Amino acid sequence: MTDAPRKALVTGSAGFIGYHLCKRLLADGFQVIGLDAMTDYYDVRLKERRHAMLLQSPGFRAEIGRLEDEGRMMGLMAEAPDIVVHLAAQAGVRWSIEAPRSYVEANLIGTFEVLEAARAHPPQHLLMASTSSVYGANTEMPYAEAHKADSQMSFYAATKKANEAMAHSYAHLYGLPTTMFRFFTVYGPWGRPDMALFKFTRAILSGDPIDVYNHGDMSRDFTYIDDLIEGIRRLIDAVPSADTAVDGDSLSPVAPYRVVNIGNSAPSKLTDFISAIEAATGSTADCRMLPMQPGDVPATWADASLLETLTGYRPEVSLNEGVRRFVAWYRDYYNP
């Protein structure tokens, strides 16, 4: 008699990270329920294509709807998934300046619905996406989980920091084992069209200029999607509890709750990033130098030592290789 497959519920399953995570979980033998609202923040056809590929697996089931709708998450959680990975969110730093209410609805109310459903139907492990943006105006780098994160510079980042606080309170009050991921500038095939790599590649291949903010004086800890997914997959089995503490841990003293950076631990200059795209496309960028955008930060840099201590994993894909893989996917998908 074989053991029943583990069941996972993934919110944001038609998103960039959600799609890749569901694909990995299916390959590892999980039964996966994917919830996505298919919002039009960017091209819905790209989201539909991701779901269509996941639906080729008999182990995947797609649910379409907003997680902030009262009762939707409760109904899915009543199916008793072993793990829940909450990735759904209204993303984007700049859009949060234009449309903050959508961030309240998706990121605050939506996450509340996730937490309430997990309280009623506790999974073995609840894992939730946060962001490197919560470090805000911190200047001490690399960013470590123990650093204060009280100076968010965008409303998007503020809602994600609120999610961390909300999750900690539920972990404490109801004993919910919870891991928060802080992601650092994730990129790769099937990425989001609003991200720099996608926009730059499209413009360079079309011969259009690209907008380079802060006159190019920026750096990011670019993290390739496969490295991120490997980190998440390993953390699924690193369930936080009082007896799992390690050196340098962010484990809460009053809850089965942990925050973990997932980043490349090697920041790259924006100019080097553009050079990698030029090399991969074989074209030269026409750079339009602009001042810093409101809500943005000049640099990010992850201390990912806790991830390595907990899982034994270090991100492996170089920026040049990751950009090359993205450009190859972009050319194949869009045939520019």
Secondary structure, 3 states (H helix, E strand, C coil): CCCCCCEEEEECCCCHHHHHHHHHHHHCCCEEEEEECCCCCCCHHHHHHHHHHHCCCCCEEEEECCCCCCCHHHHHHCCCCCEEEECCCCCCCCHHHHCHHHHHHHHHHHHHHHHHHHHHCCCCEEEEEEEHHHHCCCCCCCECCCCCCCCCCCHHHHHHHHHHHHHHHHHHHHCCCEEEEEECCEECCCCCCCCHHHHHHHHHHHCCEEEEHHHHCCEECCEEHHHHHHHHHHHHCCCCCHHHCCCCCCCCCCCCEEEEEECCCCCEEHHHHHHHHHHHHCCCCEEEECCCCCCCCCECCECCHHHHHHHCCCCCCCHHHHHHHHHHHHHHHHCC
